[in-house]
Amino acid sequence: MPTPGAMLRRALLALTLATPALAQDRPVRLVIAFPPGGSTDILGRLVAPRMSELLGAVVTPENRSGASGAVGAGYVAQAAPDGATLLLDSGGQSVNPFLLRGLAFDYVRDLAPVTLLATLPLLLVVRAEFPAQDLPALLARLRADPSQARYGSVGVGARTHLAMAALLRRAGVAGEHVPYRGGADQIAGLLRGDLPMGFTSVALAAPLLRDGRLRALGISSAERSTLYPDLPTVAEQGFAGFAMGDWLGLLAPAATPAPTIARVAAAAADAVNQPAMRPRLDALGLLPAAEGPEAFARFLAAERAFFGALIRDEGIRLDS
């Protein structure tokens, strides 16, 4: 029996194919809120050709990066709500409103959810030499020696930061956050022994796990990964309900007509769920998760409520 998500995708795709092309006389600009080469950029360029076929308009990726995605988001927020300008953004959508001051737009008021595209689970890793073999053992060591409770991330407010902050808060452990300039720098610091642990992406961790230089203690998703079926989730190791990672999704300017949003959502869902796409997504550590605008709106509301409270309770600031 098809899953509810699959049934929704089929219904939306039927709507797409039954209505006239979106903008045959002009291209659709897909604004990618991050620089070339990252997972957001790669996913955008992977889905654009299939979306072009279904929409009857050339979907042209365009990178507008800066301020954790806020530059690209602000550009799309001010664009005409006619379906010709779309935004591909990540989890900063649910964090930036609580960290960035003086924005010229409002994430909730000025952007309309189109669809979640993919989720990006995080791996909790330690150096191979570190004695803890699982999360309970790691936490026992941190409680016995609080000076070891130091963790790296790719920057203040990044999911690698917030996931560990949330985990340690639930564990009752006071941690020290060490932000790095990017994932490669964070991993280098971990391998040097600057700190004992951290959450990182599957794509960054995978080669070091294969080489035996890192050990994974848990995965941040609600369910185990098919790539690492023997690796327990954080939730399984004493933190029921823990499910946190990054995500990639499509948004449009507010006031974009609902039929237009539905057609774009259908095209994007079809593109990300193409069978040939799965190995490419696996290589990036991405899980397809396209279920349309209503589900994405509920997802965003829950994310913003959770992260707003976490940022407030932890006293997280961009200068922290």
N, C-alpha and C positions, 0 to 999 in steps of 0.2 A: 504494500500500500504506500503511495507517495506520502512524504512528510508534508505537514502544513506549509513549510517554507517552499517546498517544490511546487505544491499546488498554487500558492500565491504567485510564484514566478511564472508558471504557465498561464495563469489568468492575466497577469500584467503583460506578458509577451503577446497574448492574443489581442489585447487592447492595442498594443503597439502596432501590430501588423494590420489591424482593421481600420486604422485611422491614417490620414494623409501624413506625408513626411513633415518633419518638424520645421526645417528651414533649408529647403533644397537649394535656395539661391545664395546661401552664405554659410560659411563654416561655423561650427560650434567651438568656442574657445574653452578648453579645459585647463583652468588655472591650477597648477600644482604648487602647493604652498611651501615646498621644500626644494633644495637644490637638486641638480641632476645627480644620478647615481645611487640615491637612496631607495629604500623600499617603496616610498610613496611615488617617487618619480617613475620607477620601473613598472609598478602596477598601472599607473596612468597610461604609460606607453603600450602596455600589454592589452589593455581593454579598449583603447581608442579605435583600432581598426574594426573590431566587431560592432562597437557602438555606431560607428560611421555607417556600416551596412544597414543596420536596423533603423536608424534615424533618417536615412536618406540625406545626410549632411556630413561633410568631412569634420571629424572631431580632431582638433589640433591642440596637442599638449603645449603648455606654455608655463615655464617655471617663474614664479614670483615669490621668492623666499625672503625670510627675515623675521625676527621677533617671534620665534617659535610658531610660525605659521600665520601670525597676525597681519603681515603685509599682504599676503595673498588673500586672506579672508576679508580684509578691509577693501581691497580692490573689487572683489566680487560683490560685496555688500552694497557698493555704490553703482553697480552695473544695472542696465535696464533689465527688468524682470520678464524677459521674452524667451528664455530658454537658450539664448545664444551664448551665454557665459555661465560656466559651471565651476565649482570649486572642488578639488580633491584635497582633503585635509586629514589630520590625524587627531589623536586624543587631546591635543592642546586646546581643541574646541571646548572641552569641559574643565580646563584648568586656567587658561589665559584670563578669563573674566575676573578671576580672583587674585591674579598676580600682576597683571599689567595695568598701569594707570594711564589715564589720558587718552584712551582709545577714541578714535573719531567715529566709531560705529559700535553697535551693540550686537553681540553674538546671537542672542535669542531673538531680538526684535528684527534684525536686518538680514538674517539668513534663514532659509527654509530647508529643512532636512529632505533629502531625496532618497538616499538609501545607504545603509551601512554596506561596505563592500567586503571587508575582511578584518579578522582579528589577528593580533600578534601576541601570542603567549610569551612570557618571559621565563627564563631559567634561572634558578638560584644556584650559583656556582661558587666553589672554593678551589684553591690550588690543590693539585693532586696530593701534595705532601701534608695537607691539613688533616688532622686526625679524625674529624667528625665525618661519619658515613651517612648521616641522615639529619633531617631538620631538628628533631628532638635533641640529638647529641650536640649539634651546633649551639642550640639555645642553652643547653646545660653548661657548655664551656663559657658562653658569654655571661651567664649569671655568676659563674664562679670567678671570672676575671673580666669585669666590665671594661677594662682598658682595651679589650679585643673587639668591642662592639663598634667597629668602624666599618663603614661600607661606602662603596663608590657608586657613582651614577654618571649619566651623560649631561647632567646639569640640574640646577634648581628647578623643581616643578616637573621634571621629566618623569615618565612612568617608572623608570628604574629607580628614581628617588622615592616617589610616592608609594610604590609597592613595598619597599623595605620599611619605610616609615610606618605604614599601616600594619605590617606584620609585627614589627618590634613593639608597636603600641599595644597590639593585642596580646603579645607575649609578656608585657610588663618589663621590657628591657629598654633602657635609655641608650640610644645609638648616636654615633657621631657621623654626620653626613660629610663625605668628601666628593665635591663635584669635579668632574673632568670636562675637557673641551669636546669630548666625543667618545663613542664606543670603543674605538681602538685604543685611546689613551686610558680609558678605564680598565680595559683588559690588561694593558701593559703594567699599570700600577698593581693590579691583582697578582700578576705573575712575578713582579719584583718583590712582592711581600709587603707593599705599602699598607695593605689592608687585607683582611682575611676573606671577605665575602662580598657578594653583590648580585643583583639581578641584571641579566643581560639578554640580548635577543638570541633566538635560536641560530640565526645566520652567523652571528659573531662567535658563538660558543661552539658550534658543531665541529669545525676542524680541530679545535683544541681538545675537545672531548675525544675525538677519534685518536689524536696523538697521545692521549693520556696525560696532558698537562693541566687539565681542569677536571673537576668532578662535579656533576650536577646532583644537588640534594633534593630538588623539587621543581615542579612546574606550576606557574601561576594560574593556569586555566582551570575551569570547573571540572573538566574531564582530562584523563590522561591523553597524551599525544600518540598518534599512530606512529610517529617517528621514534618515540622513546616509550614504548608500551610498558616497560619495567620501571619507569621513573614515576614515583607517586606524586600526586598533586600536593600542594601546600595544605589544601583542605583536608586531605586524607591523614595528614600528620598532626592533627589536633586543632585545626583552624576551620571548623565547619563553615561553609558558605564563602570562604575566601576565593575570589575569582577576579583577577585583575591583570590587565595587560594593555597593550596599545591597540589601536584600531585605525582603519582607513575608511573614509566614507565620502559620499558626494553630497554637496549642498548647492543651493541656487539662491539668487537674490530673493528677498521676501517679496511677496505679491506675485511671484511667478504662478501662472494659472495651474490649478490642480491637475488637469489633463496633461499638461506639458510635463509636470513633475512625474506623473505616473508613467508616461512614455519613456522618459529618460531612465527612471528606475528600472523599468522592464528591460531596456536595452543593456544597462549596466549589469543587471543580475544575470542575464543570458551570457554576457561576455565573461564574467568572472567564473561562471559555472561550466564553461566549455571543458570537455574532458582533456583536451590538449593543454589546458591551462594548469591542471593540478600539479604536474611535476615542477612547473615554473614557480608556483606558489609555495610548494614544499621547500624549494631551495631558498626562498626568502623567509621561511618560517611562518607563512601566512595561511590562515584558514578562511575559506570563502564563507560569507555570512550575510548575503544580500536578501532582505525580506521586505523592502519597500519603505515608503515614507512614514507611515503610521508607526511601525515598529521602531524605526530609527528615531522618531521624535520621542517615543517613550524611553528608549535607551539613553538618549542625550539628557533627558530630564533627570533620570536616575543617576547618571554619571555626575552631572553638575551638583546635585544635592549631596552626593557622597564626597566628592573631592572638595567642594566648598567647605564642608564641615571638617574634613581632614586638614586642609590648609589652615583653617582658623585654629583648630585645636593644637596643631603642631607649631603654630606661629611661624609658618614658612613665608619667607619674603625673598624676593630676587636678590637681595644683598645678604642673604643668610648662608 
